[in-house]
């Protein structure tokens, strides 16, 4: 499995922006499809966005579409989540996830499809 470490969380006001990063190690990063999930207190973990091995395909939850952008840098073994126009309902712990995937495979949206997870980074959006 690949090891994942998220960073970049913090406190931001409504309408602000944050950029999360996820650094991968231990395996060939470009062999892995990547996803971002979040979990708010008292709620289940939910899909935020995902990308394929090469980053050419991305998918987003409807709740973040148009505000969040996923990008990956396979040369630097990192995946990023740029979050703009943040809302209080975006407050959650954010997790990156990875799974080995065939070239050209889907951007996976279910948490059950991932087998490597980071420890999470907290994002708080104040109203």
SEBADO-384992 format. One record per residue (C-alpha): residue number from 0; x, y, z. Coordinates in nm, 2 decimals. Layout:
SEBADO-384992
<NUM; <X; Y; Z>>
...
//
This chain:
SEBADO-384992
<0; <0.00; 0.00; 0.00>>
<1; <0.10; 0.36; -0.05>>
<2; <0.14; 0.59; 0.25>>
<3; <-0.05; 0.92; 0.24>>
<4; <-0.01; 1.24; 0.44>>
<5; <-0.24; 1.53; 0.41>>
<6; <-0.16; 1.89; 0.49>>
<7; <-0.30; 2.24; 0.44>>
<8; <-0.61; 2.24; 0.66>>
<9; <-0.70; 2.52; 0.88>>
<10; <-0.96; 2.79; 0.97>>
<11; <-1.10; 3.01; 0.70>>
<12; <-1.39; 3.25; 0.67>>
<13; <-1.69; 3.19; 0.45>>
<14; <-1.60; 3.26; 0.09>>
<15; <-1.23; 3.20; 0.15>>
<16; <-1.00; 2.95; 0.00>>
<17; <-0.77; 2.67; 0.11>>
<18; <-0.55; 2.43; -0.07>>
<19; <-0.50; 2.08; 0.07>>
<20; <-0.21; 1.86; -0.03>>
<21; <-0.16; 1.49; 0.00>>
<22; <0.19; 1.35; -0.03>>
<23; <0.23; 0.98; -0.12>>
<24; <0.52; 0.75; -0.06>>
<25; <0.61; 0.39; -0.07>>
<26; <0.48; 0.29; -0.41>>
<27; <0.47; 0.42; -0.77>>
<28; <0.23; 0.71; -0.73>>
<29; <0.13; 0.71; -1.09>>
<30; <-0.01; 0.36; -1.05>>
<31; <-0.28; 0.49; -0.82>>
<32; <-0.61; 0.66; -0.87>>
<33; <-0.67; 0.92; -0.60>>
<34; <-0.97; 1.05; -0.41>>
<35; <-1.07; 1.31; -0.15>>
<36; <-1.33; 1.24; 0.11>>
<37; <-1.45; 1.44; 0.41>>
<38; <-1.62; 1.36; 0.74>>
<39; <-1.81; 1.62; 0.95>>
<40; <-1.88; 1.56; 1.32>>
<41; <-2.16; 1.31; 1.36>>
<42; <-2.19; 1.24; 0.99>>
<43; <-2.07; 0.96; 0.76>>
<44; <-1.76; 1.00; 0.54>>
<45; <-1.86; 1.14; 0.20>>
<46; <-1.71; 1.17; -0.14>>
<47; <-1.56; 1.50; -0.24>>
<48; <-1.36; 1.44; -0.56>>
<49; <-1.14; 1.19; -0.74>>
<50; <-0.90; 1.16; -1.03>>
<51; <-0.75; 0.89; -1.24>>
<52; <-0.39; 0.78; -1.25>>
<53; <-0.29; 1.04; -1.50>>
<54; <-0.52; 1.31; -1.37>>
<55; <-0.70; 1.34; -1.70>>
<56; <-1.04; 1.26; -1.56>>
<57; <-1.18; 1.42; -1.25>>
<58; <-1.52; 1.37; -1.08>>
<59; <-1.67; 1.58; -0.80>>
<60; <-1.96; 1.57; -0.56>>
<61; <-2.24; 1.80; -0.66>>
<62; <-2.20; 1.99; -0.34>>
<63; <-1.85; 2.10; -0.44>>
<64; <-1.87; 2.11; -0.82>>
<65; <-1.75; 2.44; -0.95>>
<66; <-1.58; 2.53; -0.62>>
<67; <-1.32; 2.26; -0.57>>
<68; <-1.05; 2.14; -0.81>>
<69; <-0.84; 1.83; -0.79>>
<70; <-0.50; 1.82; -0.95>>
<71; <-0.21; 1.58; -0.92>>
<72; <0.17; 1.60; -0.99>>
<73; <0.30; 1.25; -1.05>>
<74; <0.65; 1.38; -1.06>>
<75; <0.62; 1.50; -0.71>>
<76; <0.39; 1.23; -0.58>>
<77; <0.13; 1.47; -0.47>>
<78; <-0.24; 1.54; -0.52>>
<79; <-0.40; 1.87; -0.44>>
<80; <-0.75; 1.98; -0.35>>
<81; <-0.81; 2.35; -0.42>>
<82; <-1.11; 2.47; -0.23>>
<83; <-1.27; 2.81; -0.32>>
<84; <-1.58; 2.98; -0.21>>
<85; <-1.58; 2.78; 0.11>>
<86; <-1.90; 2.75; 0.31>>
<87; <-1.96; 2.65; 0.67>>
<88; <-2.10; 2.32; 0.55>>
<89; <-1.76; 2.24; 0.41>>
<90; <-1.63; 2.21; 0.77>>
<91; <-1.50; 1.86; 0.81>>
<92; <-1.19; 1.64; 0.83>>
<93; <-1.06; 1.59; 0.48>>
<94; <-0.89; 1.26; 0.38>>
<95; <-0.71; 1.16; 0.07>>
<96; <-0.73; 0.80; -0.05>>
<97; <-0.56; 0.58; -0.30>>
<98; <-0.61; 0.26; -0.49>>
<99; <-0.41; 0.08; -0.76>>
<100; <-0.59; 0.12; -1.09>>
<101; <-0.55; 0.02; -1.45>>
<102; <-0.44; 0.29; -1.69>>
<103; <-0.74; 0.49; -1.81>>
<104; <-0.96; 0.35; -1.53>>
<105; <-1.24; 0.54; -1.36>>
<106; <-1.22; 0.82; -1.10>>
<107; <-1.36; 0.62; -0.81>>
<108; <-1.63; 0.78; -0.60>>
<109; <-1.69; 0.52; -0.33>>
<110; <-1.48; 0.50; -0.01>>
<111; <-1.50; 0.12; -0.03>>
<112; <-1.30; 0.13; -0.35>>
<113; <-0.99; 0.27; -0.18>>
<114; <-0.75; 0.08; 0.03>>
<115; <-0.50; 0.34; 0.14>>
<116; <-0.60; 0.64; 0.35>>
<117; <-0.42; 0.94; 0.51>>
<118; <-0.47; 1.05; 0.86>>
<119; <-0.69; 1.35; 0.77>>
<120; <-0.66; 1.73; 0.79>>
<121; <-0.91; 1.95; 0.96>>
<122; <-1.09; 2.23; 0.77>>
<123; <-1.31; 2.47; 0.96>>
<124; <-1.51; 2.74; 0.78>>
<125; <-1.65; 3.01; 1.00>>
<126; <-1.97; 3.20; 0.92>>
//
